[in-house]
Amino acid sequence: MKNLAGLMKQASQMQAKMEEVQNSLNALTVEGAAGAGLVSVTLTGKGDMRAIRIDPKLADPNEVEMLQDLIMAAFADARAKVETANAEEMRKVTGGLDLPAGLKFPF
């Protein structure tokens, strides 16, 4: 019974740490860029888009397709950075243990 109480205490501490990490990730903003910085996208730590910046040089009607591609690339860049930040924070909470494949941060 003593081991169960200790396990429950550890689980409670882990949950508190997870909530703390989740709050810090909610405050995180990450910028991804494409086209040598002509397009940038800012995401939150949860992956929600907060801002997009497009260099005025790209406002040419003949370049709409390229602009669309750059926006997608900038978003993908920012999203990858968010996933890396999430994984790093999770490793801190789990003491370096890798989570099983498919198990991700709770959002």
N, C-alpha and C positions, 0 to 999 in steps of 0.2 A: 504494500500500500504506500510505503514511503517513496518508492520509485515512481509510482503513478502521480503523486503530489509534485514531485520534482519535475516530471515530464509536463504536467499541466502548467507549472510555473514557467518553464522554458517556452512552452507554446504561447503563453500570454505575453512574455517578453518579446518573442519573435513577432507576434501580431502588432505590438506597440511599435517595434522598429519598422515593420512593413508600412504602417500608417504614416510614420514619420517620413520615410523615403517617398511614399506616394505624394505626400504634401509638398516635399521639396521638388519632385518631378513636375507637379502641377505648376509650380512657379518658374520652372526652367523654360527658356526660349532658345531655339536653335535655328540658325539660318543656313539654308542650302542655296547654292548658286549654280548657274549654268551659263554657257556662252561667254566665258571669261568675265563673269560678273554682270552681264547685260540684263539678266533676270535673276532675282533672288526671291526666296520664299521663307517666311518665318513661321515656325510651328511651335506649339507648346510641347511640354514633355509627354503629353498624352497623344500627340500627333494631330491636334487641331490646328488648322491654318489661321494665323493671326494677321499676317500681312503679306503683300506681294509687291515687289518693286520691279518696274520695267523701264529700262533706259529709253528715253524719248526717241533715240535713233531707230528703235525697232517699231515705231508707230507708222511704218510704211505699209499701205494696204497690199502691196505686192509681197510683203514678207510675213503675212499672217500665219502661214503654215509653219514657218521656222519659229515664229514667236510661240505658237502652241507647243511645238516640240521642246522649246527651251523651258517653258513653264512646267511641263511634265518632268523634265530632267532636274530642274531645281527642286521640285517637290520631292522627287525620289532621293535626291542628295540629302535634303533636310530630314526626311523620314528615316534614312539609314543612320543619320547622326542621333536621332531620337532613340532608335532601337539600341544603338551602342551605349548611350547614356543610361538607358533603362537596365541593360545587362550589367553594366559596371556597378550601378547602385544595388542591384540584386545580389551580386557577388559579395558586396560589403555586408549585406544583411545576413546572407547565408554562410558567411565565413569562408567564402571561396568555393563552396560546393556548387557544381554545375547542376542546374535543374534538368530533369528528364526532358527529352525531346518533346515538343508540343506543349509543355507547361510553361506558360508565360505569366508576366506580371498581371495582376487582376484588372486589366482594362483593355 
